[in-house]
Amino acid sequence: MMRLRGQAVRLTAIVGETDTYQHKPLYHEIVRRARQAGLAGASVFRGVEGFGASSAIHTARLLSLSEDMPVAVVIVDDEQRVRDFLPELDELVAEGLVLLDEVEVIRYAGREQR
């Protein structure tokens, strides 16, 4: 089991829910590649409202239901492993926002395999 504790880096890639890579959701490809690269983990969170560089507001409110909600792919690992993954995102993310910030990991534990 991978150990992760103390100082780490959080990578957050914010992309559109309908963004694709080879006819599959872009967020799925980012998660797949993060796993393939051996990163500690990746999670995808769907936004309820937001706007980006285009200034178009995307919202989940019933009267203005958007089909392209923002999604955030969050990856946490040690700094070098995350930075080594950045060229993958350069290839995948044509529109969106990629952030890096320092974090402190307090606990990282997985379920035991059955």
Biopython code that builds the backbone (N, CA, C, O; Angstrom):
import numpy as np
from Bio.PDB.StructureBuilder import StructureBuilder

atoms = [
    (1, "MET", "N", (0.841, -1.184, 0.000)),
    (1, "MET", "CA", (0.000, 0.000, 0.000)),
    (1, "MET", "C", (0.882, 1.242, 0.000)),
    (1, "MET", "O", (1.880, 1.299, 0.719)),
    (2, "MET", "N", (0.517, 2.231, -0.801)),
    (2, "MET", "CA", (1.279, 3.472, -0.908)),
    (2, "MET", "C", (1.096, 4.302, 0.362)),
    (2, "MET", "O", (-0.009, 4.393, 0.896)),
    (3, "ARG", "N", (2.168, 4.896, 0.835)),
    (3, "ARG", "CA", (2.129, 5.756, 2.013)),
    (3, "ARG", "C", (2.216, 7.203, 1.542)),
    (3, "ARG", "O", (3.059, 7.552, 0.716)),
    (4, "LEU", "N", (1.341, 8.027, 2.074)),
    (4, "LEU", "CA", (1.353, 9.450, 1.740)),
    (4, "LEU", "C", (1.008, 10.206, 3.010)),
    (4, "LEU", "O", (-0.087, 10.066, 3.554)),
    (5, "ARG", "N", (1.952, 11.006, 3.474)),
    (5, "ARG", "CA", (1.746, 11.763, 4.704)),
    (5, "ARG", "C", (2.678, 12.972, 4.681)),
    (5, "ARG", "O", (3.776, 12.911, 4.127)),
    (6, "GLY", "N", (2.240, 14.046, 5.273)),
    (6, "GLY", "CA", (3.057, 15.243, 5.342)),
    (6, "GLY", "C", (2.846, 16.143, 4.131)),
    (6, "GLY", "O", (1.741, 16.220, 3.594)),
    (7, "GLN", "N", (3.887, 16.813, 3.709)),
    (7, "GLN", "CA", (3.784, 17.775, 2.612)),
    (7, "GLN", "C", (3.536, 17.060, 1.282)),
    (7, "GLN", "O", (4.170, 16.051, 0.976)),
    (8, "ALA", "N", (2.607, 17.599, 0.505)),
    (8, "ALA", "CA", (2.262, 17.043, -0.799)),
    (8, "ALA", "C", (1.769, 18.188, -1.674)),
    (8, "ALA", "O", (1.720, 19.339, -1.240)),
    (9, "VAL", "N", (1.407, 17.860, -2.901)),
    (9, "VAL", "CA", (0.865, 18.841, -3.840)),
    (9, "VAL", "C", (-0.487, 18.343, -4.326)),
    (9, "VAL", "O", (-0.664, 17.165, -4.636)),
    (10, "ARG", "N", (-1.441, 19.278, -4.385)),
    (10, "ARG", "CA", (-2.766, 18.976, -4.930)),
    (10, "ARG", "C", (-2.866, 19.588, -6.326)),
    (10, "ARG", "O", (-2.676, 20.791, -6.508)),
    (11, "LEU", "N", (-3.161, 18.756, -7.281)),
    (11, "LEU", "CA", (-3.402, 19.198, -8.649)),
    (11, "LEU", "C", (-4.906, 19.193, -8.851)),
    (11, "LEU", "O", (-5.567, 18.190, -8.582)),
    (12, "THR", "N", (-5.448, 20.300, -9.319)),
    (12, "THR", "CA", (-6.872, 20.381, -9.630)),
    (12, "THR", "C", (-7.001, 20.809, -11.086)),
    (12, "THR", "O", (-6.515, 21.870, -11.479)),
    (13, "ALA", "N", (-7.654, 19.981, -11.871)),
    (13, "ALA", "CA", (-7.929, 20.312, -13.274)),
    (13, "ALA", "C", (-9.428, 20.551, -13.400)),
    (13, "ALA", "O", (-10.230, 19.647, -13.162)),
    (14, "ILE", "N", (-9.800, 21.767, -13.773)),
    (14, "ILE", "CA", (-11.211, 22.105, -13.931)),
    (14, "ILE", "C", (-11.503, 22.153, -15.429)),
    (14, "ILE", "O", (-10.943, 22.960, -16.172)),
    (15, "VAL", "N", (-12.391, 21.268, -15.839)),
    (15, "VAL", "CA", (-12.753, 21.137, -17.250)),
    (15, "VAL", "C", (-14.271, 21.071, -17.361)),
    (15, "VAL", "O", (-14.967, 21.032, -16.347)),
    (16, "GLY", "N", (-14.782, 21.059, -18.577)),
    (16, "GLY", "CA", (-16.213, 20.941, -18.795)),
    (16, "GLY", "C", (-16.657, 19.484, -18.762)),
    (16, "GLY", "O", (-15.931, 18.585, -19.185)),
    (17, "GLU", "N", (-17.848, 19.276, -18.259)),
    (17, "GLU", "CA", (-18.392, 17.919, -18.170)),
    (17, "GLU", "C", (-18.512, 17.260, -19.539)),
    (17, "GLU", "O", (-18.386, 16.040, -19.645)),
    (18, "THR", "N", (-18.751, 18.037, -20.578)),
    (18, "THR", "CA", (-18.913, 17.468, -21.914)),
    (18, "THR", "C", (-17.614, 17.435, -22.714)),
    (18, "THR", "O", (-17.619, 16.986, -23.860)),
    (19, "ASP", "N", (-16.498, 17.898, -22.140)),
    (19, "ASP", "CA", (-15.213, 17.816, -22.825)),
    (19, "ASP", "C", (-14.840, 16.352, -23.014)),
    (19, "ASP", "O", (-15.031, 15.532, -22.117)),
    (20, "THR", "N", (-14.310, 16.034, -24.184)),
    (20, "THR", "CA", (-13.999, 14.636, -24.480)),
    (20, "THR", "C", (-12.563, 14.465, -24.958)),
    (20, "THR", "O", (-11.900, 15.412, -25.381)),
    (21, "TYR", "N", (-12.117, 13.223, -24.873)),
    (21, "TYR", "CA", (-10.840, 12.804, -25.445)),
    (21, "TYR", "C", (-11.115, 11.468, -26.110)),
    (21, "TYR", "O", (-11.473, 10.499, -25.440)),
    (22, "GLN", "N", (-10.952, 11.414, -27.403)),
    (22, "GLN", "CA", (-11.222, 10.215, -28.189)),
    (22, "GLN", "C", (-12.606, 9.645, -27.875)),
    (22, "GLN", "O", (-12.754, 8.448, -27.629)),
    (23, "HIS", "N", (-13.610, 10.512, -27.887)),
    (23, "HIS", "CA", (-15.026, 10.166, -27.737)),
    (23, "HIS", "C", (-15.406, 9.675, -26.337)),
    (23, "HIS", "O", (-16.485, 9.109, -26.161)),
    (24, "LYS", "N", (-14.543, 9.880, -25.342)),
    (24, "LYS", "CA", (-14.842, 9.519, -23.958)),
    (24, "LYS", "C", (-14.714, 10.777, -23.109)),
    (24, "LYS", "O", (-14.025, 11.715, -23.510)),
    (25, "PRO", "N", (-15.365, 10.821, -21.941)),
    (25, "PRO", "CA", (-15.242, 12.015, -21.096)),
    (25, "PRO", "C", (-13.782, 12.314, -20.751)),
    (25, "PRO", "O", (-13.023, 11.416, -20.386)),
    (26, "LEU", "N", (-13.405, 13.581, -20.870)),
    (26, "LEU", "CA", (-12.035, 14.002, -20.584)),
    (26, "LEU", "C", (-11.645, 13.669, -19.149)),
    (26, "LEU", "O", (-10.535, 13.202, -18.896)),
    (27, "TYR", "N", (-12.564, 13.911, -18.204)),
    (27, "TYR", "CA", (-12.237, 13.625, -16.803)),
    (27, "TYR", "C", (-11.908, 12.147, -16.606)),
    (27, "TYR", "O", (-11.046, 11.808, -15.795)),
    (28, "HIS", "N", (-12.581, 11.273, -17.334)),
    (28, "HIS", "CA", (-12.301, 9.834, -17.247)),
    (28, "HIS", "C", (-10.874, 9.527, -17.724)),
    (28, "HIS", "O", (-10.168, 8.724, -17.114)),
    (29, "GLU", "N", (-10.466, 10.166, -18.807)),
    (29, "GLU", "CA", (-9.116, 9.936, -19.344)),
    (29, "GLU", "C", (-8.053, 10.461, -18.387)),
    (29, "GLU", "O", (-7.000, 9.842, -18.234)),
    (30, "ILE", "N", (-8.316, 11.592, -17.742)),
    (30, "ILE", "CA", (-7.357, 12.121, -16.767)),
    (30, "ILE", "C", (-7.201, 11.135, -15.608)),
    (30, "ILE", "O", (-6.081, 10.841, -15.189)),
    (31, "VAL", "N", (-8.317, 10.626, -15.092)),
    (31, "VAL", "CA", (-8.263, 9.656, -13.985)),
    (31, "VAL", "C", (-7.545, 8.386, -14.428)),
    (31, "VAL", "O", (-6.726, 7.844, -13.686)),
    (32, "ARG", "N", (-7.847, 7.913, -15.627)),
    (32, "ARG", "CA", (-7.216, 6.691, -16.141)),
    (32, "ARG", "C", (-5.699, 6.856, -16.223)),
    (32, "ARG", "O", (-4.943, 5.976, -15.812)),
    (33, "ARG", "N", (-5.266, 7.999, -16.761)),
    (33, "ARG", "CA", (-3.825, 8.237, -16.895)),
    (33, "ARG", "C", (-3.144, 8.448, -15.541)),
    (33, "ARG", "O", (-1.995, 8.048, -15.355)),
    (34, "ALA", "N", (-3.845, 9.071, -14.605)),
    (34, "ALA", "CA", (-3.284, 9.250, -13.265)),
    (34, "ALA", "C", (-3.059, 7.884, -12.615)),
    (34, "ALA", "O", (-2.036, 7.658, -11.968)),
    (35, "ARG", "N", (-4.009, 6.990, -12.789)),
    (35, "ARG", "CA", (-3.845, 5.640, -12.236)),
    (35, "ARG", "C", (-2.697, 4.910, -12.920)),
    (35, "ARG", "O", (-1.886, 4.248, -12.271)),
    (36, "GLN", "N", (-2.643, 5.042, -14.237)),
    (36, "GLN", "CA", (-1.574, 4.406, -15.013)),
    (36, "GLN", "C", (-0.199, 4.945, -14.593)),
    (36, "GLN", "O", (0.790, 4.211, -14.597)),
    (37, "ALA", "N", (-0.148, 6.224, -14.233)),
    (37, "ALA", "CA", (1.117, 6.844, -13.813)),
    (37, "ALA", "C", (1.482, 6.483, -12.372)),
    (37, "ALA", "O", (2.557, 6.848, -11.897)),
    (38, "GLY", "N", (0.604, 5.775, -11.682)),
    (38, "GLY", "CA", (0.897, 5.353, -10.322)),
    (38, "GLY", "C", (0.692, 6.425, -9.266)),
    (38, "GLY", "O", (1.239, 6.334, -8.167)),
    (39, "LEU", "N", (-0.096, 7.440, -9.598)),
    (39, "LEU", "CA", (-0.357, 8.486, -8.612)),
    (39, "LEU", "C", (-1.214, 7.936, -7.474)),
    (39, "LEU", "O", (-1.885, 6.915, -7.628)),
    (40, "ALA", "N", (-1.186, 8.621, -6.334)),
    (40, "ALA", "CA", (-1.825, 8.120, -5.115)),
    (40, "ALA", "C", (-3.341, 8.002, -5.250)),
    (40, "ALA", "O", (-3.941, 7.144, -4.602)),
    (41, "GLY", "N", (-3.972, 8.829, -6.065)),
    (41, "GLY", "CA", (-5.422, 8.762, -6.231)),
    (41, "GLY", "C", (-5.927, 9.950, -7.003)),
    (41, "GLY", "O", (-5.226, 10.951, -7.152)),
    (42, "ALA", "N", (-7.145, 9.842, -7.493)),
    (42, "ALA", "CA", (-7.793, 10.929, -8.226)),
    (42, "ALA", "C", (-9.286, 10.855, -7.965)),
    (42, "ALA", "O", (-9.858, 9.767, -7.897)),
    (43, "SER", "N", (-9.911, 12.000, -7.821)),
    (43, "SER", "CA", (-11.358, 12.080, -7.623)),
    (43, "SER", "C", (-11.921, 13.128, -8.564)),
    (43, "SER", "O", (-11.250, 14.106, -8.893)),
    (44, "VAL", "N", (-13.161, 12.918, -8.996)),
    (44, "VAL", "CA", (-13.841, 13.862, -9.879)),
    (44, "VAL", "C", (-15.052, 14.413, -9.137)),
    (44, "VAL", "O", (-15.853, 13.661, -8.583)),
    (45, "PHE", "N", (-15.173, 15.747, -9.136)),
    (45, "PHE", "CA", (-16.280, 16.427, -8.482)),
    (45, "PHE", "C", (-17.029, 17.257, -9.511)),
    (45, "PHE", "O", (-16.421, 17.991, -10.290)),
    (46, "ARG", "N", (-18.351, 17.140, -9.513)),
    (46, "ARG", "CA", (-19.189, 17.886, -10.452)),
    (46, "ARG", "C", (-19.650, 19.181, -9.793)),
    (46, "ARG", "O", (-20.188, 19.175, -8.686)),
    (47, "GLY", "N", (-19.432, 20.282, -10.487)),
    (47, "GLY", "CA", (-19.852, 21.576, -9.974)),
    (47, "GLY", "C", (-21.338, 21.797, -10.155)),
    (47, "GLY", "O", (-21.977, 21.132, -10.971)),
    (48, "VAL", "N", (-21.891, 22.731, -9.393)),
    (48, "VAL", "CA", (-23.302, 23.068, -9.524)),
    (48, "VAL", "C", (-23.507, 24.397, -10.250)),
    (48, "VAL", "O", (-24.600, 24.693, -10.732)),
    (49, "GLU", "N", (-22.437, 25.191, -10.318)),
    (49, "GLU", "CA", (-22.530, 26.448, -11.045)),
    (49, "GLU", "C", (-21.130, 27.009, -11.222)),
    (49, "GLU", "O", (-20.261, 26.793, -10.377)),
    (50, "GLY", "N", (-20.908, 27.723, -12.309)),
    (50, "GLY", "CA", (-19.609, 28.339, -12.504)),
    (50, "GLY", "C", (-19.495, 29.024, -13.847)),
    (50, "GLY", "O", (-20.377, 28.907, -14.698)),
    (51, "PHE", "N", (-18.391, 29.744, -14.026)),
    (51, "PHE", "CA", (-18.046, 30.322, -15.318)),
    (51, "PHE", "C", (-16.547, 30.345, -15.420)),
    (51, "PHE", "O", (-15.842, 30.317, -14.412)),
    (52, "GLY", "N", (-16.063, 30.396, -16.636)),
    (52, "GLY", "CA", (-14.626, 30.392, -16.859)),
    (52, "GLY", "C", (-14.217, 31.490, -17.808)),
    (52, "GLY", "O", (-14.822, 32.562, -17.838)),
    (53, "ALA", "N", (-13.185, 31.215, -18.586)),
    (53, "ALA", "CA", (-12.606, 32.213, -19.483)),
    (53, "ALA", "C", (-13.613, 32.742, -20.499)),
    (53, "ALA", "O", (-13.494, 33.886, -20.939)),
    (54, "SER", "N", (-14.600, 31.936, -20.877)),
    (54, "SER", "CA", (-15.594, 32.378, -21.862)),
    (54, "SER", "C", (-16.663, 33.260, -21.235)),
    (54, "SER", "O", (-17.441, 33.879, -21.961)),
    (55, "SER", "N", (-16.726, 33.336, -19.898)),
    (55, "SER", "CA", (-17.698, 34.119, -19.127)),
    (55, "SER", "C", (-19.130, 33.600, -19.242)),
    (55, "SER", "O", (-20.044, 34.244, -18.728)),
    (56, "ALA", "N", (-19.354, 32.476, -19.887)),
    (56, "ALA", "CA", (-20.684, 31.882, -19.950)),
    (56, "ALA", "C", (-20.958, 31.187, -18.625)),
    (56, "ALA", "O", (-20.147, 30.383, -18.164)),
    (57, "ILE", "N", (-22.102, 31.493, -18.006)),
    (57, "ILE", "CA", (-22.444, 30.871, -16.734)),
    (57, "ILE", "C", (-23.100, 29.526, -16.993)),
    (57, "ILE", "O", (-24.029, 29.416, -17.793)),
    (58, "HIS", "N", (-22.604, 28.511, -16.308)),
    (58, "HIS", "CA", (-23.163, 27.166, -16.361)),
    (58, "HIS", "C", (-23.777, 26.903, -15.000)),
    (58, "HIS", "O", (-23.122, 27.100, -13.976)),
    (59, "THR", "N", (-25.026, 26.460, -14.975)),
    (59, "THR", "CA", (-25.708, 26.268, -13.703)),
    (59, "THR", "C", (-26.589, 25.031, -13.738)),
    (59, "THR", "O", (-27.034, 24.602, -14.803)),
    (60, "ALA", "N", (-26.831, 24.471, -12.582)),
    (60, "ALA", "CA", (-27.696, 23.297, -12.461)),
    (60, "ALA", "C", (-29.113, 23.687, -12.042)),
    (60, "ALA", "O", (-29.954, 22.817, -11.815)),
    (61, "ARG", "N", (-29.382, 24.991, -11.938)),
    (61, "ARG", "CA", (-30.731, 25.419, -11.564)),
    (61, "ARG", "C", (-31.716, 24.952, -12.619)),
    (61, "ARG", "O", (-31.410, 24.970, -13.811)),
    (62, "LEU", "N", (-32.878, 24.540, -12.193)),
    (62, "LEU", "CA", (-33.870, 23.902, -13.045)),
    (62, "LEU", "C", (-34.259, 24.747, -14.261)),
    (62, "LEU", "O", (-34.377, 24.209, -15.362)),
    (63, "LEU", "N", (-34.458, 26.039, -14.090)),
    (63, "LEU", "CA", (-34.929, 26.876, -15.195)),
    (63, "LEU", "C", (-33.858, 27.156, -16.243)),
    (63, "LEU", "O", (-34.177, 27.550, -17.364)),
    (64, "SER", "N", (-32.614, 26.960, -15.892)),
    (64, "SER", "CA", (-31.536, 27.208, -16.850)),
    (64, "SER", "C", (-30.557, 26.041, -16.843)),
    (64, "SER", "O", (-29.347, 26.233, -16.729)),
    (65, "LEU", "N", (-31.086, 24.848, -16.965)),
    (65, "LEU", "CA", (-30.280, 23.637, -16.864)),
    (65, "LEU", "C", (-29.197, 23.603, -17.944)),
    (65, "LEU", "O", (-29.491, 23.680, -19.137)),
    (66, "SER", "N", (-27.967, 23.489, -17.516)),
    (66, "SER", "CA", (-26.830, 23.435, -18.431)),
    (66, "SER", "C", (-26.406, 21.993, -18.631)),
    (66, "SER", "O", (-26.499, 21.173, -17.717)),
    (67, "GLU", "N", (-25.945, 21.696, -19.821)),
    (67, "GLU", "CA", (-25.441, 20.359, -20.100)),
    (67, "GLU", "C", (-23.924, 20.290, -19.992)),
    (67, "GLU", "O", (-23.338, 19.225, -20.187)),
    (68, "ASP", "N", (-23.288, 21.401, -19.689)),
    (68, "ASP", "CA", (-21.829, 21.420, -19.612)),
    (68, "ASP", "C", (-21.378, 21.997, -18.282)),
    (68, "ASP", "O", (-20.777, 23.069, -18.228)),
    (69, "MET", "N", (-21.675, 21.271, -17.209)),
    (69, "MET", "CA", (-21.293, 21.720, -15.875)),
    (69, "MET", "C", (-19.778, 21.591, -15.702)),
    (69, "MET", "O", (-19.146, 20.748, -16.339)),
    (70, "PRO", "N", (-19.198, 22.431, -14.836)),
    (70, "PRO", "CA", (-17.765, 22.278, -14.563)),
    (70, "PRO", "C", (-17.520, 21.024, -13.736)),
    (70, "PRO", "O", (-18.318, 20.679, -12.865)),
    (71, "VAL", "N", (-16.419, 20.348, -14.013)),
    (71, "VAL", "CA", (-15.987, 19.230, -13.186)),
    (71, "VAL", "C", (-14.544, 19.487, -12.777)),
    (71, "VAL", "O", (-13.758, 20.056, -13.534)),
    (72, "ALA", "N", (-14.216, 19.057, -11.570)),
    (72, "ALA", "CA", (-12.855, 19.220, -11.049)),
    (72, "ALA", "C", (-12.274, 17.835, -10.814)),
    (72, "ALA", "O", (-12.858, 17.017, -10.102)),
    (73, "VAL", "N", (-11.130, 17.581, -11.411)),
    (73, "VAL", "CA", (-10.382, 16.353, -11.151)),
    (73, "VAL", "C", (-9.288, 16.729, -10.162)),
    (73, "VAL", "O", (-8.456, 17.591, -10.444)),
    (74, "VAL", "N", (-9.291, 16.081, -9.007)),
    (74, "VAL", "CA", (-8.347, 16.412, -7.936)),
    (74, "VAL", "C", (-7.411, 15.226, -7.715)),
    (74, "VAL", "O", (-7.848, 14.090, -7.531)),
    (75, "ILE", "N", (-6.118, 15.522, -7.740)),
    (75, "ILE", "CA", (-5.077, 14.511, -7.535)),
    (75, "ILE", "C", (-4.137, 15.041, -6.461)),
    (75, "ILE", "O", (-3.730, 16.201, -6.513)),
    (76, "VAL", "N", (-3.786, 14.195, -5.480)),
    (76, "VAL", "CA", (-2.828, 14.584, -4.439)),
    (76, "VAL", "C", (-1.719, 13.543, -4.397)),
    (76, "VAL", "O", (-1.979, 12.343, -4.319)),
    (77, "ASP", "N", (-0.477, 14.020, -4.449)),
    (77, "ASP", "CA", (0.679, 13.127, -4.354)),
    (77, "ASP", "C", (1.887, 13.991, -4.026)),
    (77, "ASP", "O", (1.760, 15.202, -3.849)),
    (78, "ASP", "N", (3.058, 13.368, -3.946)),
    (78, "ASP", "CA", (4.234, 14.195, -3.669)),
    (78, "ASP", "C", (4.524, 15.059, -4.896)),
    (78, "ASP", "O", (4.124, 14.740, -6.016)),
    (79, "GLU", "N", (5.227, 16.152, -4.651)),
    (79, "GLU", "CA", (5.393, 17.186, -5.670)),
    (79, "GLU", "C", (5.999, 16.663, -6.970)),
    (79, "GLU", "O", (5.489, 16.971, -8.047)),
    (80, "GLN", "N", (7.053, 15.894, -6.894)),
    (80, "GLN", "CA", (7.724, 15.446, -8.110)),
    (80, "GLN", "C", (6.823, 14.549, -8.953)),
    (80, "GLN", "O", (6.815, 14.660, -10.179)),
    (81, "ARG", "N", (6.075, 13.672, -8.317)),
    (81, "ARG", "CA", (5.180, 12.776, -9.057)),
    (81, "ARG", "C", (4.085, 13.573, -9.769)),
    (81, "ARG", "O", (3.723, 13.266, -10.905)),
    (82, "VAL", "N", (3.563, 14.598, -9.093)),
    (82, "VAL", "CA", (2.528, 15.443, -9.711)),
    (82, "VAL", "C", (3.130, 16.232, -10.865)),
    (82, "VAL", "O", (2.524, 16.313, -11.934)),
    (83, "ARG", "N", (4.301, 16.813, -10.673)),
    (83, "ARG", "CA", (4.931, 17.594, -11.746)),
    (83, "ARG", "C", (5.288, 16.710, -12.947)),
    (83, "ARG", "O", (5.227, 17.159, -14.092)),
    (84, "ASP", "N", (5.658, 15.466, -12.684)),
    (84, "ASP", "CA", (5.934, 14.538, -13.780)),
    (84, "ASP", "C", (4.675, 14.221, -14.586)),
    (84, "ASP", "O", (4.765, 13.819, -15.746)),
    (85, "PHE", "N", (3.516, 14.398, -13.982)),
    (85, "PHE", "CA", (2.234, 14.121, -14.646)),
    (85, "PHE", "C", (1.751, 15.303, -15.501)),
    (85, "PHE", "O", (0.887, 15.121, -16.359)),
    (86, "LEU", "N", (2.282, 16.481, -15.286)),
    (86, "LEU", "CA", (1.815, 17.680, -16.001)),
    (86, "LEU", "C", (1.865, 17.568, -17.524)),
    (86, "LEU", "O", (0.950, 18.067, -18.178)),
    (87, "PRO", "N", (2.887, 16.940, -18.132)),
    (87, "PRO", "CA", (2.852, 16.803, -19.600)),
    (87, "PRO", "C", (1.633, 16.036, -20.112)),
    (87, "PRO", "O", (1.169, 16.289, -21.223)),
    (88, "GLU", "N", (1.113, 15.106, -19.318)),
    (88, "GLU", "CA", (-0.114, 14.395, -19.704)),
    (88, "GLU", "C", (-1.269, 15.385, -19.814)),
    (88, "GLU", "O", (-2.061, 15.321, -20.755)),
    (89, "LEU", "N", (-1.363, 16.301, -18.848)),
    (89, "LEU", "CA", (-2.441, 17.286, -18.880)),
    (89, "LEU", "C", (-2.261, 18.269, -20.020)),
    (89, "LEU", "O", (-3.245, 18.719, -20.607)),
    (90, "ASP", "N", (-1.020, 18.609, -20.343)),
    (90, "ASP", "CA", (-0.772, 19.492, -21.489)),
    (90, "ASP", "C", (-1.345, 18.886, -22.762)),
    (90, "ASP", "O", (-1.871, 19.601, -23.614)),
    (91, "GLU", "N", (-1.244, 17.574, -22.888)),
    (91, "GLU", "CA", (-1.781, 16.877, -24.059)),
    (91, "GLU", "C", (-3.310, 16.823, -24.036)),
    (91, "GLU", "O", (-3.946, 16.894, -25.087)),
    (92, "LEU", "N", (-3.901, 16.699, -22.851)),
    (92, "LEU", "CA", (-5.338, 16.447, -22.742)),
    (92, "LEU", "C", (-6.204, 17.688, -22.620)),
    (92, "LEU", "O", (-7.277, 17.743, -23.221)),
    (93, "VAL", "N", (-5.774, 18.680, -21.865)),
    (93, "VAL", "CA", (-6.632, 19.822, -21.530)),
    (93, "VAL", "C", (-6.397, 20.965, -22.512)),
    (93, "VAL", "O", (-5.397, 21.679, -22.428)),
    (94, "ALA", "N", (-7.332, 21.127, -23.440)),
    (94, "ALA", "CA", (-7.263, 22.226, -24.409)),
    (94, "ALA", "C", (-7.923, 23.477, -23.842)),
    (94, "ALA", "O", (-7.447, 24.589, -24.072)),
    (95, "GLU", "N", (-9.018, 23.303, -23.102)),
    (95, "GLU", "CA", (-9.731, 24.403, -22.454)),
    (95, "GLU", "C", (-9.964, 24.019, -21.012)),
    (95, "GLU", "O", (-10.388, 22.898, -20.728)),
    (96, "GLY", "N", (-9.697, 24.922, -20.106)),
    (96, "GLY", "CA", (-9.910, 24.630, -18.698)),
    (96, "GLY", "C", (-8.879, 25.332, -17.852)),
    (96, "GLY", "O", (-8.220, 26.271, -18.297)),
    (97, "LEU", "N", (-8.746, 24.868, -16.634)),
    (97, "LEU", "CA", (-7.842, 25.486, -15.673)),
    (97, "LEU", "C", (-7.139, 24.372, -14.899)),
    (97, "LEU", "O", (-7.780, 23.428, -14.438)),
    (98, "VAL", "N", (-5.826, 24.490, -14.763)),
    (98, "VAL", "CA", (-5.051, 23.514, -13.994)),
    (98, "VAL", "C", (-4.338, 24.269, -12.886)),
    (98, "VAL", "O", (-3.628, 25.243, -13.137)),
    (99, "LEU", "N", (-4.535, 23.811, -11.661)),
    (99, "LEU", "CA", (-3.964, 24.462, -10.485)),
    (99, "LEU", "C", (-3.073, 23.506, -9.719)),
    (99, "LEU", "O", (-3.315, 22.299, -9.699)),
    (100, "LEU", "N", (-2.049, 24.041, -9.095)),
    (100, "LEU", "CA", (-1.213, 23.291, -8.164)),
    (100, "LEU", "C", (-1.162, 24.078, -6.867)),
    (100, "LEU", "O", (-0.957, 25.292, -6.877)),
    (101, "ASP", "N", (-1.348, 23.383, -5.746)),
    (101, "ASP", "CA", (-1.146, 24.040, -4.470)),
    (101, "ASP", "C", (-0.593, 23.058, -3.460)),
    (101, "ASP", "O", (-0.850, 21.856, -3.518)),
    (102, "GLU", "N", (0.181, 23.610, -2.524)),
    (102, "GLU", "CA", (0.790, 22.782, -1.484)),
    (102, "GLU", "C", (-0.266, 22.431, -0.455)),
    (102, "GLU", "O", (-1.084, 23.268, -0.075)),
    (103, "VAL", "N", (-0.239, 21.181, -0.005)),
    (103, "VAL", "CA", (-1.165, 20.716, 1.018)),
    (103, "VAL", "C", (-0.404, 19.873, 2.035)),
    (103, "VAL", "O", (0.725, 19.450, 1.783)),
    (104, "GLU", "N", (-1.019, 19.638, 3.165)),
    (104, "GLU", "CA", (-0.462, 18.727, 4.152)),
    (104, "GLU", "C", (-1.411, 17.549, 4.287)),
    (104, "GLU", "O", (-2.583, 17.726, 4.619)),
    (105, "VAL", "N", (-0.913, 16.356, 4.033)),
    (105, "VAL", "CA", (-1.722, 15.146, 4.144)),
    (105, "VAL", "C", (-1.685, 14.687, 5.598)),
    (105, "VAL", "O", (-0.615, 14.437, 6.152)),
    (106, "ILE", "N", (-2.837, 14.582, 6.195)),
    (106, "ILE", "CA", (-2.963, 14.145, 7.582)),
    (106, "ILE", "C", (-3.180, 12.639, 7.639)),
    (106, "ILE", "O", (-2.593, 11.948, 8.472)),
    (107, "ARG", "N", (-4.021, 12.143, 6.757)),
    (107, "ARG", "CA", (-4.320, 10.708, 6.742)),
    (107, "ARG", "C", (-4.586, 10.271, 5.318)),
    (107, "ARG", "O", (-5.303, 10.947, 4.580)),
    (108, "TYR", "N", (-4.016, 9.152, 4.930)),
    (108, "TYR", "CA", (-4.237, 8.549, 3.622)),
    (108, "TYR", "C", (-4.318, 7.049, 3.839)),
    (108, "TYR", "O", (-3.298, 6.398, 4.063)),
    (109, "ALA", "N", (-5.504, 6.505, 3.775)),
    (109, "ALA", "CA", (-5.685, 5.080, 4.042)),
    (109, "ALA", "C", (-6.735, 4.531, 3.095)),
    (109, "ALA", "O", (-7.761, 5.169, 2.856)),
    (110, "GLY", "N", (-6.481, 3.362, 2.564)),
    (110, "GLY", "CA", (-7.427, 2.712, 1.672)),
    (110, "GLY", "C", (-8.079, 1.528, 2.350)),
    (110, "GLY", "O", (-7.733, 1.155, 3.471)),
    (111, "ARG", "N", (-9.022, 0.953, 1.647)),
    (111, "ARG", "CA", (-9.670, -0.268, 2.131)),
    (111, "ARG", "C", (-8.760, -1.451, 1.875)),
    (111, "ARG", "O", (-7.976, -1.453, 0.925)),
    (112, "GLU", "N", (-8.868, -2.443, 2.719)),
    (112, "GLU", "CA", (-8.107, -3.669, 2.477)),
    (112, "GLU", "C", (-8.744, -4.425, 1.340)),
    (112, "GLU", "O", (-9.968, -4.511, 1.233)),
    (113, "GLN", "N", (-7.889, -4.978, 0.483)),
    (113, "GLN", "CA", (-8.380, -5.781, -0.646)),
    (113, "GLN", "C", (-8.932, -7.093, -0.147)),
    (113, "GLN", "O", (-8.359, -7.714, 0.748)),
    (114, "ARG", "N", (-10.049, -7.522, -0.723)),
    (114, "ARG", "CA", (-10.648, -8.799, -0.316)),
    (114, "ARG", "C", (-10.231, -9.895, -1.231)),
    (114, "ARG", "O", (-10.637, -11.043, -1.045)),
]
sb = StructureBuilder()
sb.init_structure("model")
sb.init_model(0)
sb.init_chain("A")
sb.init_seg("    ")
for serial, (resi, resn, name, xyz) in enumerate(atoms, 1):
    if name == "N":
        sb.init_residue(resn, " ", resi, " ")
    sb.init_atom(name, np.array(xyz, "f"), 0.0, 1.0, " ", f" {name:<3s}", serial, name[0])
structure = sb.get_structure()
